Amino acid sequence: MAIMKPELSIVLDPLQPVPEICAVMMAVIAYQPEQEEAILLGIGKAIEDRRAELAKARKGAEPDANQPIRRSDGQSKDK
């Protein structure tokens, strides 16, 4: 018995990430039009989760104003 499944082959231009990603989303949605809202909600959640991770990483990279700065000689120096 033949097994048939739709398959997408995608080549992206990394110099234009936003329009390329949007084009991929629309191509995938074309195969599941009844699931468009669920797909978009899932993508939106993934985007928000990633943005939260980036914000947390940025916050963690900033020095805490209440923490003393450690010098290379092992002594601490308050800000």
C-alpha positions as CSV (number, residue, x, y, z in Angstrom):
1,M,0.0,0.0,0.0
2,A,1.3,3.4,-0.9
3,I,2.0,5.8,1.9
4,M,1.5,9.4,0.9
5,K,2.3,12.4,3.0
6,P,2.7,16.1,2.3
7,E,6.2,17.3,2.7
8,L,7.7,20.8,2.5
9,S,11.2,21.6,1.4
10,I,12.2,25.0,2.5
11,V,15.2,27.2,1.6
12,L,15.4,30.4,3.7
13,D,17.3,33.6,3.2
14,P,18.8,34.3,6.6
15,L,19.3,37.9,5.7
16,Q,15.5,38.4,5.7
17,P,14.4,36.4,8.7
18,V,11.0,37.9,9.4
19,P,9.4,37.6,5.9
20,E,11.0,34.2,5.5
21,I,9.6,32.9,8.8
22,C,6.2,34.4,8.0
23,A,6.2,32.6,4.6
24,V,7.0,29.3,6.3
25,M,4.1,29.8,8.7
26,M,1.7,30.5,5.9
27,A,3.0,27.4,3.9
28,V,2.4,25.1,6.9
29,I,-1.0,26.6,7.7
30,A,-2.0,25.9,4.1
31,Y,-1.8,22.2,4.9
32,Q,-3.9,22.6,8.1
33,P,-6.2,25.6,7.5
34,E,-8.7,24.4,10.1
35,Q,-5.9,24.5,12.7
36,E,-4.7,28.1,11.8
37,E,-5.7,29.7,15.1
38,A,-4.2,26.9,17.1
39,I,-1.0,27.1,15.1
40,L,-0.8,30.8,15.5
41,L,-1.5,30.6,19.2
42,G,1.3,28.0,19.6
43,I,3.8,30.1,17.6
44,G,2.8,33.2,19.7
45,K,3.4,31.2,22.9
46,A,6.8,30.0,21.7
47,I,7.7,33.6,20.8
48,E,6.6,35.0,24.2
49,D,8.5,32.2,26.0
50,R,11.7,33.0,24.1
51,R,11.3,36.7,24.7
52,A,11.0,36.0,28.5
53,E,14.2,33.8,28.4
54,L,16.0,36.7,26.6
55,A,14.8,39.2,29.2
56,K,15.9,36.9,32.0
57,A,19.3,36.4,30.5
58,R,19.7,40.2,30.0
59,K,18.7,40.8,33.6
60,G,21.1,38.1,34.8
61,A,23.9,39.7,32.9
62,E,23.6,43.0,34.6
63,P,25.6,43.4,37.8
64,D,23.5,43.7,41.0
65,A,24.1,47.2,42.4
66,N,24.0,45.7,46.0
67,Q,26.7,43.1,45.4
68,P,30.4,44.0,46.0
69,I,32.7,43.9,43.1
70,R,35.4,41.2,43.4
71,R,38.8,42.3,42.5
72,S,41.5,40.0,41.0
73,D,43.5,40.2,44.3
74,G,40.7,38.5,46.1
75,Q,39.5,41.5,48.0
76,S,36.1,43.1,47.6
77,K,35.4,46.7,46.7
78,D,31.9,48.2,47.3
79,K,30.4,50.2,44.5
